[in-house]
Amino acid sequence: MVSPRLPDKPAPSGRRRFAVSTAFAGPATARYLLLQSWPGRLFLASTTLKLLVAALRAIVDPPSVIQFVSTAATVGLIVSVSYFVWRLFVLMRRHLLWRVRRKLILSYVFIGVVPAFLIASFFLMGGVLIFVNISAYLFKDGYDAMIDDVKLIVEAAASETSRTTADQIQVLTKYRNASKGYPGLSLAYVPVGTGGPSSVAVGPWHHTQPPAALPPWLLREVAGTIAVPAGPDEMDLVIRVAVPVTVGRSPAGFVIADLPLDTETEQKLSAQTGVKMGAVAVGSNSDDPASASATPRAPVAASGGGGALFRRSFIKLDLLSWETGTSDTEAMVSLSYQPSELYSRLSAAQQIKIGNRPLGEWLIVILVVIAGLFLIIQFVALGMGLALARSITSSIHQLFMGTERVRQGDFGHRIDIRTKDQLGDLAESFNQMTGSIEGLLQTAAEKKRLEEELRIARQIQMSLLPRGPLDVPGLGINALCVPAREVGGDYYDFFPLPGDRLGVLIADVAGKGTSAALYMAELKGVVLALSQTYDSPRDLLVEVNRVISDNLDSRSFITMTYAIIDLHRATMTYCRAGHTPLIFLRGPGSGPPAARILTPSGMVVGLRIEGAAAKFAELLEEERVDLAVGDIIVLYTDGITEAMNAASDLFGESRLSRIVEEHGHLESSELRERILREIEAFVGDADQHDDMTMILIKVERVLAASERVAV
């Protein structure tokens, strides 16, 4: 059975087609979206359920099932409304960004304006962060210095009290009067125990009563901040320092000093630090949320403060509990400052001057100038971007209108060229394109006509190959021919010969395309005529070379192999004229399968050079092999062994021989399919670069003398 060629493959389309699925098939109207789409139905159902649940709640207390239904309806409303918002966003984006001008403007905004704004915001927030931390640091440093001042006063008073037997009131009065910078300072001496002298106090003590006794926890020197009640929901912050008065080795009492954070004290802090106190909130500093909520933050009398958002900061002060000695509360103090004043204080240490101004002021001026230039450049760039967008989009609009006219069939439309830039050249190219588009259409029609003629030529060429089944008793025959183009130069044929013999021919015309196909048709006629005259393959090829060389182009030649199979004598006689080798595999009864490569010498057919005919006859060799049942003969063109994959690797004769060895037990049709699958797997997605032709012959039995060839 012979399968002369593969079925013609349909020409690949130049465009892929995909099935497009849409979320909605109807018109996108409000009625359709509400009644025909699932989000609209979900919205209506959820709204109805919410209204029914609200009406039911107005009458009775609904059960838990109704609460669940209400929650599900809320989720449905969220899903449906989110969908409609997303759909509206997509629609608005489609309409707003359809114009190229809007896209260019938005691109410039996102590329130029937004990054500039973010950079400016970054540096602004960086400056705010620096000033916030500096203001908190300066205030804390000044506040600690004030505590240290009070502590020094108290330590001096305690030291003198421990060295003299004078009245404690005189000592306390002396040191209070010595602290002119703190008019609100109050001092007290509290003895240890209850059997000794009573406590004494000097100073205003407006904020609270002087301590009459010492708390049990007070055993050493203490300095910190306490909060004392100042009215309903109000408290005052007070700096309190307690220093022991030591007589001998044990303390006889403590000198206690209070400095309320009143207006005068705050003004002194502000003068020292450049930072003003604002509102104060007192609360628990415990990490336990229950503890924090148990101690509400009550406002303390605020003084000063205010200012803009970027002129504020906060600081936390740990408060000392005079009753327990622990620091379980904190005061959050709001601070206000002027960045210019803080900068002046920080740059005061910089003594370098340029002219009459410090270096810091010159740096500020330079910074302001750079910022001004930055703004000017931004505005100029914005104006230029808008102007360029208008110029570009005007040209694009003209091109769009031109393409619309061409789409409607107006090939005489021309674009008015107003600019001498790339878009102007593009418009000129468009005009040239429309001027030559009619010629392109004619060329396309001519190309279509040629393609149709090539299709007909392909059909004619395929008709020249053996058609239909070839029934040769004793032989299983299969063949294929796959041209690389519409028409090719490969050729094979079978010739019934006298004496129950079969002639087998395979040939390859140099080159591809129409010329190779014409030479192939000429070769068929010559071999068909000579095969009935010459019994020797060598004599036939010599005569074919003589005839063909007179009619072949000087740049062309033909490689071919011709064999005569005689099953009565169980032989195959063959000649090879420059063609690819034959593969011969003995049947299963002759030992392990080992394919032989048959390569008798021979020169290509049709060379039009001096002395080529004599040289052809001299080099051409005729050989013969004995045949047995199960023997396999493979004839092929170089398109089989030179099939290349994407890495330009060749399929090769060794790979083909190995396949024949491994699968030689199969029928000839199955072996052909196996070889084709191996070639396709090897080549993959690479293009076919040469015609592929192959003949597979398997000896099934040796004929009796009475059998005849039936074709």
Number of C-alpha atoms within 10 A of each C-alpha: 17 21 19 25 19 12 10 12 7 6 7 7 7 6 6 6 7 6 5 5 7 7 7 12 9 11 10 12 8 10 11 13 17 16 14 16 16 14 20 21 16 20 22 18 14 23 17 13 19 19 13 14 17 13 11 13 14 10 8 8 9 13 9 9 9 16 13 11 15 20 15 15 23 17 13 20 21 14 15 20 16 13 14 15 12 12 12 12 12 12 12 12 11 11 10 12 14 11 13 17 20 16 15 19 18 14 13 17 15 12 11 15 17 12 12 16 10 11 12 14 12 12 11 13 13 12 14 18 14 11 21 21 15 18 27 23 15 18 23 18 15 20 17 13 14 19 19 14 15 23 23 14 20 26 20 17 24 24 17 17 24 19 11 10 8 11 10 22 16 12 18 29 17 13 16 22 13 11 14 10 12 18 14 21 22 23 28 25 30 25 22 23 13 12 7 10 11 13 21 18 22 20 18 15 18 11 20 14 9 22 14 15 16 19 13 11 11 17 15 10 15 16 17 18 25 24 22 17 13 15 10 7 12 18 20 21 23 20 22 24 26 27 26 26 25 16 13 8 6 10 16 16 26 27 27 28 29 25 23 26 19 17 14 14 18 19 18 17 23 18 12 16 22 21 29 23 26 22 18 25 19 25 21 22 19 15 8 10 10 10 14 16 12 11 14 13 19 15 17 24 17 17 16 15 17 16 13 10 9 17 17 23 22 18 18 16 19 19 24 21 16 17 11 12 14 12 18 16 20 21 24 19 20 21 24 27 25 18 19 9 13 18 14 15 13 12 14 11 8 12 11 10 12 11 8 6 11 15 16 19 15 14 11 11 12 12 12 12 12 12 13 12 12 14 13 12 12 15 13 12 15 17 12 12 18 17 13 15 18 17 14 16 20 15 20 18 14 16 20 13 14 21 17 12 15 16 10 9 10 13 18 12 16 20 16 13 16 10 13 8 10 9 19 16 13 15 23 16 13 18 21 12 15 20 15 12 15 13 12 13 11 11 12 12 12 12 12 12 12 12 13 12 13 17 14 14 17 20 14 14 19 21 11 16 19 18 13 11 13 18 14 18 19 17 24 21 23 25 24 20 23 23 24 18 16 21 25 29 28 33 28 27 20 18 17 18 18 11 12 19 20 19 22 20 21 23 28 29 24 16 18 20 16 17 16 21 23 16 23 22 16 14 19 17 11 15 19 14 11 15 21 14 12 14 16 16 23 23 18 20 26 18 16 18 25 18 15 20 20 12 12 18 14 12 10 17 22 27 21 25 25 27 23 24 23 20 24 15 14 16 15 19 19 24 27 29 26 21 26 24 21 21 20 22 22 24 21 14 11 12 8 10 18 17 22 15 16 16 16 18 17 24 23 18 28 26 23 19 9 8 9 18 19 11 12 21 17 13 13 20 18 18 16 13 13 14 23 20 17 23 22 27 22 21 24 27 27 19 22 22 18 18 23 22 19 11 8 11 12 15 19 14 18 12 15 18 19 14 16 25 19 13 16 24 17 14 18 25 18 14 19 22 12 15 17 14 12 15 19 13 11 17 20 11 10 14 12 17 14 22 24 24 25 23 24 22 23 27 22 17 17 17 18 11 11 7 11 14 16 10 11
